[in-house]
Each structure stands twice: as C-alpha cells, then as structure tokens.
Amino acid sequence: MTTQALGQTDTRTLGQSARSEIAAIFAVALIGLGIVFVAGHAQASALHDAAHDVRHATGFPCH
Ligand SMILES: [Zn+2]
C-alpha cells in the first residue's frame, strides 16, 4: 500500500508537483490570514477563554 502511493508520486511530472505545492502554500496562507483577521475582530474575552482552555488542555503553564 505504501509502495503503491510512492509509485504514484514518482509518476507525477514536476509541473504538477509544483502546482500542488503552490496550492498548498496559498491554502495555508489563506487559513493563517483568516485566523489573524478573525482573532483581530473577535472580542478579547472570547479569545482569552478559548486560548485559556487550550493552554490547560495542552499542559502549558498558566496560573
Ligand atoms: Zn489557566
């Protein structure tokens, strides 16, 4: 199964690979910008509560 997946990747042309990488870069940039703009326009208390829960869930030192 893994060998088949690698074989399919090897048969790609360089142009297809570069296009998929560019598409991935744009997708990640769009998600990142979305997070920044959503965070910038959301109420600070809601963001604090969400970040606070994640800090405790991941065991990050908080208070
Ligand atoms: Zn806390």
N, CA, C, O and the ligand as a Tripos MOL2 file, in Angstrom:
@<TRIPOS>MOLECULE
protein
  253   251    64     0     0
PROTEIN
NO_CHARGES

@<TRIPOS>ATOM
      1 N           0.8410   -1.1930    0.0000 N.3       1 MET1
      2 CA          0.0000    0.0000    0.0000 C.3       1 MET1
      3 C           0.8790    1.2470    0.0000 C.2       1 MET1
      4 O           0.6530    2.1710   -0.7810 O.2       1 MET1
      5 N           1.8740    1.2700    0.8710 N.am      2 THR2
      6 CA          2.7730    2.4260    0.8900 C.3       2 THR2
      7 C           3.5880    2.4920   -0.3910 C.2       2 THR2
      8 O           3.8500    3.5740   -0.9170 O.2       2 THR2
      9 N           3.9910    1.3110   -0.8950 N.am      3 THR3
     10 CA          4.7800    1.2800   -2.1260 C.3       3 THR3
     11 C           3.9620    1.8250   -3.2920 C.2       3 THR3
     12 O           4.4940    2.5470   -4.1360 O.2       3 THR3
     13 N           2.6790    1.4900   -3.3480 N.am      4 GLN4
     14 CA          1.8350    1.9960   -4.4210 C.3       4 GLN4
     15 C           1.7290    3.5190   -4.3590 C.2       4 GLN4
     16 O           1.7880    4.1930   -5.3870 O.2       4 GLN4
     17 N           1.5720    4.0550   -3.1510 N.am      5 ALA5
     18 CA          1.4390    5.5040   -3.0110 C.3       5 ALA5
     19 C           2.7140    6.1950   -3.4710 C.2       5 ALA5
     20 O           2.6540    7.2260   -4.1410 O.2       5 ALA5
     21 N           3.8780    5.6300   -3.1150 N.am      6 LEU6
     22 CA          5.1360    6.2400   -3.5480 C.3       6 LEU6
     23 C           5.2630    6.1690   -5.0630 C.2       6 LEU6
     24 O           5.7380    7.1160   -5.6900 O.2       6 LEU6
     25 N           4.8390    5.0440   -5.6610 N.am      7 GLY7
     26 CA          4.9300    4.9110   -7.1080 C.3       7 GLY7
     27 C           4.0830    5.9470   -7.8040 C.2       7 GLY7
     28 O           4.4950    6.5010   -8.8230 O.2       7 GLY7
     29 N           2.8900    6.2240   -7.2650 N.am      8 GLN8
     30 CA          2.0470    7.2390   -7.8770 C.3       8 GLN8
     31 C           2.6900    8.6110   -7.7740 C.2       8 GLN8
     32 O           2.5810    9.4200   -8.6950 O.2       8 GLN8
     33 N           3.3550    8.8750   -6.6670 N.am      9 THR9
     34 CA          4.0290   10.1660   -6.5170 C.3       9 THR9
     35 C           5.1700   10.2950   -7.5130 C.2       9 THR9
     36 O           5.4190   11.3710   -8.0570 O.2       9 THR9
     37 N           5.8680    9.1700   -7.7470 N.am     10 ASP10
     38 CA          7.0140    9.2110   -8.6580 C.3      10 ASP10
     39 C           6.5890    9.4530  -10.0980 C.2      10 ASP10
     40 O           7.3620   10.0030  -10.8830 O.2      10 ASP10
     41 N           5.3590    9.0500  -10.4640 N.am     11 THR11
     42 CA          4.9330    9.2150  -11.8440 C.3      11 THR11
     43 C           4.4360   10.6310  -12.1270 C.2      11 THR11
     44 O           4.1710   10.9680  -13.2810 O.2      11 THR11
     45 N           4.3070   11.4620  -11.1000 N.am     12 ARG12
     46 CA          3.8970   12.8400  -11.3340 C.3      12 ARG12
     47 C           4.9720   13.6020  -12.1050 C.2      12 ARG12
     48 O           6.1640   13.3150  -11.9900 O.2      12 ARG12
     49 N           4.5340   14.5540  -12.8720 N.am     13 THR13
     50 CA          5.5130   15.4230  -13.5210 C.3      13 THR13
     51 C           5.8940   16.5340  -12.5540 C.2      13 THR13
     52 O           5.2030   16.7920  -11.5690 O.2      13 THR13
     53 N           6.9970   17.1760  -12.8560 N.am     14 LEU14
     54 CA          7.4690   18.2430  -11.9770 C.3      14 LEU14
     55 C           6.4670   19.3930  -11.9290 C.2      14 LEU14
     56 O           6.2890   20.0120  -10.8800 O.2      14 LEU14
     57 N           5.8150   19.6840  -13.0430 N.am     15 GLY15
     58 CA          4.8600   20.7820  -13.0860 C.3      15 GLY15
     59 C           3.6790   20.5450  -12.1740 C.2      15 GLY15
     60 O           3.2230   21.4630  -11.4920 O.2      15 GLY15
     61 N           3.1780   19.3150  -12.1550 N.am     16 GLN16
     62 CA          2.0480   19.0030  -11.2740 C.3      16 GLN16
     63 C           2.4500   19.1460   -9.8200 C.2      16 GLN16
     64 O           1.6800   19.6530   -9.0040 O.2      16 GLN16
     65 N           3.6620   18.6960   -9.4900 N.am     17 SER17
     66 CA          4.1330   18.7830   -8.1140 C.3      17 SER17
     67 C           4.2650   20.2340   -7.6850 C.2      17 SER17
     68 O           3.8680   20.5880   -6.5750 O.2      17 SER17
     69 N           4.8110   21.0700   -8.5390 N.am     18 ALA18
     70 CA          4.9920   22.4790   -8.2000 C.3      18 ALA18
     71 C           3.6410   23.1590   -8.0420 C.2      18 ALA18
     72 O           3.4600   23.9880   -7.1510 O.2      18 ALA18
     73 N           2.6700   22.8020   -8.9250 N.am     19 ARG19
     74 CA          1.3410   23.4110   -8.8010 C.3      19 ARG19
     75 C           0.6830   23.0310   -7.4870 C.2      19 ARG19
     76 O           0.0500   23.8730   -6.8500 O.2      19 ARG19
     77 N           0.8230   21.7640   -7.0640 N.am     20 SER20
     78 CA          0.1960   21.3520   -5.8160 C.3      20 SER20
     79 C           0.8840   22.0160   -4.6350 C.2      20 SER20
     80 O           0.2360   22.3210   -3.6350 O.2      20 SER20
     81 N           2.1960   22.2460   -4.7380 N.am     21 GLU21
     82 CA          2.8850   22.9420   -3.6470 C.3      21 GLU21
     83 C           2.4260   24.3900   -3.5610 C.2      21 GLU21
     84 O           2.2220   24.9100   -2.4640 O.2      21 GLU21
     85 N           2.2620   25.0440   -4.6990 N.am     22 ILE22
     86 CA          1.7930   26.4290   -4.6970 C.3      22 ILE22
     87 C           0.3760   26.4950   -4.1370 C.2      22 ILE22
     88 O           0.0500   27.4010   -3.3700 O.2      22 ILE22
     89 N          -0.4730   25.5270   -4.5220 N.am     23 ALA23
     90 CA         -1.8320   25.4980   -3.9980 C.3      23 ALA23
     91 C          -1.8130   25.2960   -2.4910 C.2      23 ALA23
     92 O          -2.6140   25.9000   -1.7780 O.2      23 ALA23
     93 N          -0.9090   24.4540   -1.9960 N.am     24 ALA24
     94 CA         -0.8220   24.2290   -0.5550 C.3      24 ALA24
     95 C          -0.3600   25.4890    0.1600 C.2      24 ALA24
     96 O          -0.8550   25.8160    1.2390 O.2      24 ALA24
     97 N           0.5990   26.2020   -0.4510 N.am     25 ILE25
     98 CA          1.0930   27.4420    0.1730 C.3      25 ILE25
     99 C          -0.0330   28.4640    0.2540 C.2      25 ILE25
    100 O          -0.2030   29.1210    1.2810 O.2      25 ILE25
    101 N          -0.8090   28.6020   -0.8310 N.am     26 PHE26
    102 CA         -1.9180   29.5550   -0.8080 C.3      26 PHE26
    103 C          -2.9780   29.1470    0.2010 C.2      26 PHE26
    104 O          -3.5500   30.0020    0.8780 O.2      26 PHE26
    105 N          -3.2500   27.8450    0.3110 N.am     27 ALA27
    106 CA         -4.2550   27.3800    1.2660 C.3      27 ALA27
    107 C          -3.8200   27.6900    2.6870 C.2      27 ALA27
    108 O          -4.6260   28.1540    3.4940 O.2      27 ALA27
    109 N          -2.5540   27.4370    3.0040 N.am     28 VAL28
    110 CA         -2.0560   27.6990    4.3540 C.3      28 VAL28
    111 C          -2.0470   29.1980    4.6380 C.2      28 VAL28
    112 O          -2.3840   29.6270    5.7420 O.2      28 VAL28
    113 N          -1.6580   30.0010    3.6330 N.am     29 ALA29
    114 CA         -1.6460   31.4500    3.8180 C.3      29 ALA29
    115 C          -3.0590   31.9740    4.0600 C.2      29 ALA29
    116 O          -3.2690   32.8650    4.8830 O.2      29 ALA29
    117 N          -4.0290   31.4060    3.3280 N.am     30 LEU30
    118 CA         -5.4150   31.8410    3.4950 C.3      30 LEU30
    119 C          -5.9150   31.4990    4.8970 C.2      30 LEU30
    120 O          -6.5730   32.3110    5.5470 O.2      30 LEU30
    121 N          -5.5960   30.2900    5.3520 N.am     31 ILE31
    122 CA         -6.0080   29.8960    6.7040 C.3      31 ILE31
    123 C          -5.3500   30.8050    7.7390 C.2      31 ILE31
    124 O          -6.0020   31.2520    8.6830 O.2      31 ILE31
    125 N          -4.0550   31.0770    7.5600 N.am     32 GLY32
    126 CA         -3.3400   31.9250    8.5080 C.3      32 GLY32
    127 C          -3.9150   33.3290    8.5590 C.2      32 GLY32
    128 O          -4.1310   33.8830    9.6370 O.2      32 GLY32
    129 N          -4.1630   33.9110    7.3720 N.am     33 LEU33
    130 CA         -4.7360   35.2530    7.3340 C.3      33 LEU33
    131 C          -6.1350   35.2540    7.9360 C.2      33 LEU33
    132 O          -6.5240   36.2060    8.6120 O.2      33 LEU33
    133 N          -6.8950   34.1790    7.6890 N.am     34 GLY34
    134 CA         -8.2280   34.0740    8.2670 C.3      34 GLY34
    135 C          -8.1760   34.0730    9.7780 C.2      34 GLY34
    136 O          -8.9750   34.7350   10.4410 O.2      34 GLY34
    137 N          -7.2160   33.3170   10.3260 N.am     35 ILE35
    138 CA         -7.0820   33.2720   11.7830 C.3      35 ILE35
    139 C          -6.7270   34.6520   12.3220 C.2      35 ILE35
    140 O          -7.2790   35.0960   13.3290 O.2      35 ILE35
    141 N          -5.7900   35.3350   11.6360 N.am     36 VAL36
    142 CA         -5.3630   36.6550   12.1060 C.3      36 VAL36
    143 C          -6.5380   37.6290   12.0760 C.2      36 VAL36
    144 O          -6.7500   38.3750   13.0320 O.2      36 VAL36
    145 N          -7.3180   37.6250   10.9610 N.am     37 PHE37
    146 CA         -8.4100   38.5900   10.8670 C.3      37 PHE37
    147 C          -9.5430   38.2390   11.8180 C.2      37 PHE37
    148 O         -10.1510   39.1330   12.4080 O.2      37 PHE37
    149 N          -9.8390   36.9480   11.9770 N.am     38 VAL38
    150 CA        -10.8910   36.5460   12.9160 C.3      38 VAL38
    151 C         -10.4790   36.9170   14.3330 C.2      38 VAL38
    152 O         -11.2840   37.4270   15.1120 O.2      38 VAL38
    153 N          -9.2030   36.6540   14.6610 N.am     39 ALA39
    154 CA         -8.7270   36.9810   16.0070 C.3      39 ALA39
    155 C          -8.7300   38.4890   16.2240 C.2      39 ALA39
    156 O          -9.0070   38.9620   17.3260 O.2      39 ALA39
    157 N          -8.4220   39.2390   15.1740 N.am     40 GLY40
    158 CA         -8.3740   40.6840   15.3120 C.3      40 GLY40
    159 C          -9.7380   41.3130   15.5120 C.2      40 GLY40
    160 O          -9.8490   42.3780   16.1190 O.2      40 GLY40
    161 N         -10.7870   40.6590   15.0020 N.am     41 HIS41
    162 CA        -12.1220   41.2490   15.0960 C.3      41 HIS41
    163 C         -12.9880   40.5900   16.1630 C.2      41 HIS41
    164 O         -14.0860   41.0730   16.4410 O.2      41 HIS41
    165 N         -12.5240   39.5030   16.7650 N.am     42 ALA42
    166 CA        -13.3110   38.8550   17.8050 C.3      42 ALA42
    167 C         -13.1420   39.6020   19.1230 C.2      42 ALA42
    168 O         -12.1930   40.3640   19.3090 O.2      42 ALA42
    169 N         -14.0750   39.3680   20.0220 N.am     43 GLN43
    170 CA        -13.9660   40.0150   21.3230 C.3      43 GLN43
    171 C         -12.8170   39.3930   22.1070 C.2      43 GLN43
    172 O         -12.6010   38.1830   22.0410 O.2      43 GLN43
    173 N         -12.0940   40.2010   22.8330 N.am     44 ALA44
    174 CA        -10.8880   39.7300   23.5150 C.3      44 ALA44
    175 C         -11.2200   38.6710   24.5720 C.2      44 ALA44
    176 O         -10.4410   37.7400   24.7760 O.2      44 ALA44
    177 N         -12.3530   38.8050   25.2350 N.am     45 SER45
    178 CA        -12.6720   37.8510   26.3030 C.3      45 SER45
    179 C         -12.9250   36.4600   25.7280 C.2      45 SER45
    180 O         -12.5350   35.4560   26.3240 O.2      45 SER45
    181 N         -13.5870   36.4050   24.5540 N.am     46 ALA46
    182 CA        -13.8380   35.1100   23.9200 C.3      46 ALA46
    183 C         -12.5210   34.4600   23.5080 C.2      46 ALA46
    184 O         -12.3310   33.2570   23.6910 O.2      46 ALA46
    185 N         -11.6040   35.2670   22.9450 N.am     47 LEU47
    186 CA        -10.2980   34.7390   22.5520 C.3      47 LEU47
    187 C          -9.5250   34.2680   23.7700 C.2      47 LEU47
    188 O          -8.8800   33.2200   23.7310 O.2      47 LEU47
    189 N          -9.5830   35.0290   24.8460 N.am     48 HIS48
    190 CA         -8.8500   34.6600   26.0520 C.3      48 HIS48
    191 C          -9.3710   33.3390   26.5980 C.2      48 HIS48
    192 O          -8.5910   32.4750   26.9990 O.2      48 HIS48
    193 N         -10.6960   33.1840   26.6130 N.am     49 ASP49
    194 CA        -11.2640   31.9420   27.1360 C.3      49 ASP49
    195 C         -10.8550   30.7540   26.2800 C.2      49 ASP49
    196 O         -10.5150   29.6960   26.8070 O.2      49 ASP49
    197 N         -10.8860   30.9220   24.9560 N.am     50 ALA50
    198 CA        -10.5110   29.8240   24.0680 C.3      50 ALA50
    199 C          -9.0390   29.4760   24.2410 C.2      50 ALA50
    200 O          -8.6880   28.3010   24.3450 O.2      50 ALA50
    201 N          -8.1820   30.4810   24.2730 N.am     51 ALA51
    202 CA         -6.7500   30.2270   24.4270 C.3      51 ALA51
    203 C          -6.4610   29.6360   25.7960 C.2      51 ALA51
    204 O          -5.5640   28.8070   25.9490 O.2      51 ALA51
    205 N          -7.2330   30.0720   26.7980 N.am     52 HIS52
    206 CA         -7.0250   29.5830   28.1590 C.3      52 HIS52
    207 C          -7.3290   28.0940   28.2420 C.2      52 HIS52
    208 O          -6.5850   27.3350   28.8620 O.2      52 HIS52
    209 N          -8.4360   27.6760   27.6080 N.am     53 ASP53
    210 CA         -8.7820   26.2570   27.6130 C.3      53 ASP53
    211 C          -7.7010   25.4370   26.9220 C.2      53 ASP53
    212 O          -7.3460   24.3580   27.3960 O.2      53 ASP53
    213 N          -7.1780   25.9350   25.8140 N.am     54 VAL54
    214 CA         -6.1360   25.2010   25.0860 C.3      54 VAL54
    215 C          -4.8810   25.1180   25.9260 C.2      54 VAL54
    216 O          -4.2230   24.0780   25.9490 O.2      54 VAL54
    217 N          -4.5380   26.1810   26.6120 N.am     55 ARG55
    218 CA         -3.3410   26.1450   27.4690 C.3      55 ARG55
    219 C          -3.4710   25.0550   28.5170 C.2      55 ARG55
    220 O          -2.5340   24.2870   28.7340 O.2      55 ARG55
    221 N          -4.6250   24.9800   29.1700 N.am     56 HIS56
    222 CA         -4.8060   23.9380   30.2000 C.3      56 HIS56
    223 C          -4.8490   22.5590   29.5680 C.2      56 HIS56
    224 O          -4.3040   21.6140   30.1400 O.2      56 HIS56
    225 N          -5.4720   22.4110   28.4170 N.am     57 ALA57
    226 CA         -5.5990   21.1010   27.7760 C.3      57 ALA57
    227 C          -4.2340   20.5700   27.3490 C.2      57 ALA57
    228 O          -4.0020   19.3610   27.3840 O.2      57 ALA57
    229 N          -3.3290   21.4600   26.9470 N.am     58 THR58
    230 CA         -2.0110   21.0240   26.4820 C.3      58 THR58
    231 C          -0.9860   21.0020   27.5960 C.2      58 THR58
    232 O           0.1740   20.6700   27.3540 O.2      58 THR58
    233 N          -1.3880   21.3510   28.8260 N.am     59 GLY59
    234 CA         -0.4610   21.3040   29.9420 C.3      59 GLY59
    235 C           0.5270   22.4500   29.9650 C.2      59 GLY59
    236 O           1.5470   22.3880   30.6510 O.2      59 GLY59
    237 N           0.2200   23.5070   29.2050 N.am     60 PHE60
    238 CA          1.1140   24.6740   29.2030 C.3      60 PHE60
    239 C           0.9570   25.4370   30.5140 C.2      60 PHE60
    240 O          -0.1670   25.5930   30.9910 O.2      60 PHE60
    241 N           2.0530   25.9190   31.1140 N.am     61 PRO61
    242 CA          1.9250   26.6450   32.3730 C.3      61 PRO61
    243 C           1.0520   27.8920   32.2260 C.2      61 PRO61
    244 O           1.2020   28.6720   31.2850 O.2      61 PRO61
    245 N           0.1470   28.0530   33.1710 N.am     62 CYS62
    246 CA         -0.7840   29.1800   33.0550 C.3      62 CYS62
    247 C          -0.8390   29.9740   34.3430 C.2      62 CYS62
    248 O          -0.2340   31.0410   34.4500 O.2      62 CYS62
    249 N          -1.5730   29.4500   35.3340 N.am     63 HIS63
    250 CA         -1.6900   30.1720   36.5870 C.3      63 HIS63
    251 C          -1.6840   29.2260   37.7640 C.2      63 HIS63
    252 O          -1.7750   29.6650   38.9100 O.2      63 HIS63
    253 ZN         -5.3820   28.9040   33.4740 Zn       64 ZN64
@<TRIPOS>BOND
     1     1     2 1
     2     2     3 1
     3     3     4 2
     4     3     5 am
     5     5     6 1
     6     6     7 1
     7     7     8 2
     8     7     9 am
     9     9    10 1
    10    10    11 1
    11    11    12 2
    12    11    13 am
    13    13    14 1
    14    14    15 1
    15    15    16 2
    16    15    17 am
    17    17    18 1
    18    18    19 1
    19    19    20 2
    20    19    21 am
    21    21    22 1
    22    22    23 1
    23    23    24 2
    24    23    25 am
    25    25    26 1
    26    26    27 1
    27    27    28 2
    28    27    29 am
    29    29    30 1
    30    30    31 1
    31    31    32 2
    32    31    33 am
    33    33    34 1
    34    34    35 1
    35    35    36 2
    36    35    37 am
    37    37    38 1
    38    38    39 1
    39    39    40 2
    40    39    41 am
    41    41    42 1
    42    42    43 1
    43    43    44 2
    44    43    45 am
    45    45    46 1
    46    46    47 1
    47    47    48 2
    48    47    49 am
    49    49    50 1
    50    50    51 1
    51    51    52 2
    52    51    53 am
    53    53    54 1
    54    54    55 1
    55    55    56 2
    56    55    57 am
    57    57    58 1
    58    58    59 1
    59    59    60 2
    60    59    61 am
    61    61    62 1
    62    62    63 1
    63    63    64 2
    64    63    65 am
    65    65    66 1
    66    66    67 1
    67    67    68 2
    68    67    69 am
    69    69    70 1
    70    70    71 1
    71    71    72 2
    72    71    73 am
    73    73    74 1
    74    74    75 1
    75    75    76 2
    76    75    77 am
    77    77    78 1
    78    78    79 1
    79    79    80 2
    80    79    81 am
    81    81    82 1
    82    82    83 1
    83    83    84 2
    84    83    85 am
    85    85    86 1
    86    86    87 1
    87    87    88 2
    88    87    89 am
    89    89    90 1
    90    90    91 1
    91    91    92 2
    92    91    93 am
    93    93    94 1
    94    94    95 1
    95    95    96 2
    96    95    97 am
    97    97    98 1
    98    98    99 1
    99    99   100 2
   100    99   101 am
   101   101   102 1
   102   102   103 1
   103   103   104 2
   104   103   105 am
   105   105   106 1
   106   106   107 1
   107   107   108 2
   108   107   109 am
   109   109   110 1
   110   110   111 1
   111   111   112 2
   112   111   113 am
   113   113   114 1
   114   114   115 1
   115   115   116 2
   116   115   117 am
   117   117   118 1
   118   118   119 1
   119   119   120 2
   120   119   121 am
   121   121   122 1
   122   122   123 1
   123   123   124 2
   124   123   125 am
   125   125   126 1
   126   126   127 1
   127   127   128 2
   128   127   129 am
   129   129   130 1
   130   130   131 1
   131   131   132 2
   132   131   133 am
   133   133   134 1
   134   134   135 1
   135   135   136 2
   136   135   137 am
   137   137   138 1
   138   138   139 1
   139   139   140 2
   140   139   141 am
   141   141   142 1
   142   142   143 1
   143   143   144 2
   144   143   145 am
   145   145   146 1
   146   146   147 1
   147   147   148 2
   148   147   149 am
   149   149   150 1
   150   150   151 1
   151   151   152 2
   152   151   153 am
   153   153   154 1
   154   154   155 1
   155   155   156 2
   156   155   157 am
   157   157   158 1
   158   158   159 1
   159   159   160 2
   160   159   161 am
   161   161   162 1
   162   162   163 1
   163   163   164 2
   164   163   165 am
   165   165   166 1
   166   166   167 1
   167   167   168 2
   168   167   169 am
   169   169   170 1
   170   170   171 1
   171   171   172 2
   172   171   173 am
   173   173   174 1
   174   174   175 1
   175   175   176 2
   176   175   177 am
   177   177   178 1
   178   178   179 1
   179   179   180 2
   180   179   181 am
   181   181   182 1
   182   182   183 1
   183   183   184 2
   184   183   185 am
   185   185   186 1
   186   186   187 1
   187   187   188 2
   188   187   189 am
   189   189   190 1
   190   190   191 1
   191   191   192 2
   192   191   193 am
   193   193   194 1
   194   194   195 1
   195   195   196 2
   196   195   197 am
   197   197   198 1
   198   198   199 1
   199   199   200 2
   200   199   201 am
   201   201   202 1
   202   202   203 1
   203   203   204 2
   204   203   205 am
   205   205   206 1
   206   206   207 1
   207   207   208 2
   208   207   209 am
   209   209   210 1
   210   210   211 1
   211   211   212 2
   212   211   213 am
   213   213   214 1
   214   214   215 1
   215   215   216 2
   216   215   217 am
   217   217   218 1
   218   218   219 1
   219   219   220 2
   220   219   221 am
   221   221   222 1
   222   222   223 1
   223   223   224 2
   224   223   225 am
   225   225   226 1
   226   226   227 1
   227   227   228 2
   228   227   229 am
   229   229   230 1
   230   230   231 1
   231   231   232 2
   232   231   233 am
   233   233   234 1
   234   234   235 1
   235   235   236 2
   236   235   237 am
   237   237   238 1
   238   238   239 1
   239   239   240 2
   240   239   241 am
   241   241   242 1
   242   242   243 1
   243   243   244 2
   244   243   245 am
   245   245   246 1
   246   246   247 1
   247   247   248 2
   248   247   249 am
   249   249   250 1
   250   250   251 1
   251   251   252 2
@<TRIPOS>SUBSTRUCTURE
     1 MET1         2 RESIDUE 1 A MET
     2 THR2         6 RESIDUE 1 A THR
     3 THR3        10 RESIDUE 1 A THR
     4 GLN4        14 RESIDUE 1 A GLN
     5 ALA5        18 RESIDUE 1 A ALA
     6 LEU6        22 RESIDUE 1 A LEU
     7 GLY7        26 RESIDUE 1 A GLY
     8 GLN8        30 RESIDUE 1 A GLN
     9 THR9        34 RESIDUE 1 A THR
    10 ASP10       38 RESIDUE 1 A ASP
    11 THR11       42 RESIDUE 1 A THR
    12 ARG12       46 RESIDUE 1 A ARG
    13 THR13       50 RESIDUE 1 A THR
    14 LEU14       54 RESIDUE 1 A LEU
    15 GLY15       58 RESIDUE 1 A GLY
    16 GLN16       62 RESIDUE 1 A GLN
    17 SER17       66 RESIDUE 1 A SER
    18 ALA18       70 RESIDUE 1 A ALA
    19 ARG19       74 RESIDUE 1 A ARG
    20 SER20       78 RESIDUE 1 A SER
    21 GLU21       82 RESIDUE 1 A GLU
    22 ILE22       86 RESIDUE 1 A ILE
    23 ALA23       90 RESIDUE 1 A ALA
    24 ALA24       94 RESIDUE 1 A ALA
    25 ILE25       98 RESIDUE 1 A ILE
    26 PHE26      102 RESIDUE 1 A PHE
    27 ALA27      106 RESIDUE 1 A ALA
    28 VAL28      110 RESIDUE 1 A VAL
    29 ALA29      114 RESIDUE 1 A ALA
    30 LEU30      118 RESIDUE 1 A LEU
    31 ILE31      122 RESIDUE 1 A ILE
    32 GLY32      126 RESIDUE 1 A GLY
    33 LEU33      130 RESIDUE 1 A LEU
    34 GLY34      134 RESIDUE 1 A GLY
    35 ILE35      138 RESIDUE 1 A ILE
    36 VAL36      142 RESIDUE 1 A VAL
    37 PHE37      146 RESIDUE 1 A PHE
    38 VAL38      150 RESIDUE 1 A VAL
    39 ALA39      154 RESIDUE 1 A ALA
    40 GLY40      158 RESIDUE 1 A GLY
    41 HIS41      162 RESIDUE 1 A HIS
    42 ALA42      166 RESIDUE 1 A ALA
    43 GLN43      170 RESIDUE 1 A GLN
    44 ALA44      174 RESIDUE 1 A ALA
    45 SER45      178 RESIDUE 1 A SER
    46 ALA46      182 RESIDUE 1 A ALA
    47 LEU47      186 RESIDUE 1 A LEU
    48 HIS48      190 RESIDUE 1 A HIS
    49 ASP49      194 RESIDUE 1 A ASP
    50 ALA50      198 RESIDUE 1 A ALA
    51 ALA51      202 RESIDUE 1 A ALA
    52 HIS52      206 RESIDUE 1 A HIS
    53 ASP53      210 RESIDUE 1 A ASP
    54 VAL54      214 RESIDUE 1 A VAL
    55 ARG55      218 RESIDUE 1 A ARG
    56 HIS56      222 RESIDUE 1 A HIS
    57 ALA57      226 RESIDUE 1 A ALA
    58 THR58      230 RESIDUE 1 A THR
    59 GLY59      234 RESIDUE 1 A GLY
    60 PHE60      238 RESIDUE 1 A PHE
    61 PRO61      242 RESIDUE 1 A PRO
    62 CYS62      246 RESIDUE 1 A CYS
    63 HIS63      250 RESIDUE 1 A HIS
    64 ZN64       253 GROUP 0 **** ****
